[in-house]
Amino acid sequence: MPAAKPELKAECVRLRVKGRLSIREIHQQTGASKGSLSAWLQGYPLTGEERKARLRGRRPGGLPKKDRGQESALHRIARGKRFTSNEKAKVAESAALLRMVIHQLIPFGSPFDGDRADWLVDVPKKGIYRIQVKCVVDTTCTVLPVVSLRRSGSKKGGRKRYQKGDFDFIVGYDLYTDTCYVWSWDDVSHLMSTVTVCSEARERWDKLWL
């Protein structure tokens, strides 16, 4: 998809510079070819220490997770408690719902069982959008948390990439900081499996009016 290539290149460079990911890791996350990545990242090499750290099975660059912000009061309350996947999803959807109401959007649940959108939102003078809500996830191969761009597939335990039309916006909720990250479909359409949380998406509910 030629039109998406500048965006894809920018995301790959960002993952190298900020996330310190290897070519293989960026390929797995974005789907960009390794040949393109070699050319795009030529001016942004990993250090020798970072390459050695990978051989020892440590995180990118052998570095600890980046400080993503101050721990929220909600996270302190929840600390130590065990939540099911369904409970985590409800927390994320409720957090998104709260913000939509505060922003004077008109949300309502999807009327269809098994719909891929968690909320349908009526945006005045813009129309109705499908909103998919996910919890952000910490991984061992990224410095910052990510939001999955995959959903349950038809096969048991299988995961499939969301397709155009499944949602108009995807929201990742981080309980640790009590923050929602908002991306449009166009923001993530060039990525393969995940999108990394970033300041550019932090509480960007205004995107629904753009």
Secondary structure as GFF3:
##gff-version 3
##sequence-region A 1 210
A	DSSP	three_ten_helix	2	4	.	.	.	ID=ss1
A	DSSP	alpha_helix	5	17	.	.	.	ID=ss2
A	DSSP	alpha_helix	23	30	.	.	.	ID=ss3
A	DSSP	alpha_helix	34	40	.	.	.	ID=ss4
A	DSSP	alpha_helix	48	55	.	.	.	ID=ss5
A	DSSP	three_ten_helix	60	62	.	.	.	ID=ss6
A	DSSP	alpha_helix	73	78	.	.	.	ID=ss7
A	DSSP	alpha_helix	85	102	.	.	.	ID=ss8
A	DSSP	beta_strand	106	109	.	.	.	ID=ss9
A	DSSP	beta_strand	119	123	.	.	.	ID=ss10
A	DSSP	beta_strand	127	135	.	.	.	ID=ss11
A	DSSP	beta_strand	146	148	.	.	.	ID=ss12
A	DSSP	beta_strand	150	152	.	.	.	ID=ss13
A	DSSP	beta_strand	159	161	.	.	.	ID=ss14
A	DSSP	beta_strand	169	174	.	.	.	ID=ss15
A	DSSP	beta_strand	179	184	.	.	.	ID=ss16
A	DSSP	alpha_helix	185	188	.	.	.	ID=ss17
A	DSSP	beta_strand	194	196	.	.	.	ID=ss18
A	DSSP	three_ten_helix	199	201	.	.	.	ID=ss19
A	DSSP	three_ten_helix	205	209	.	.	.	ID=ss20
###
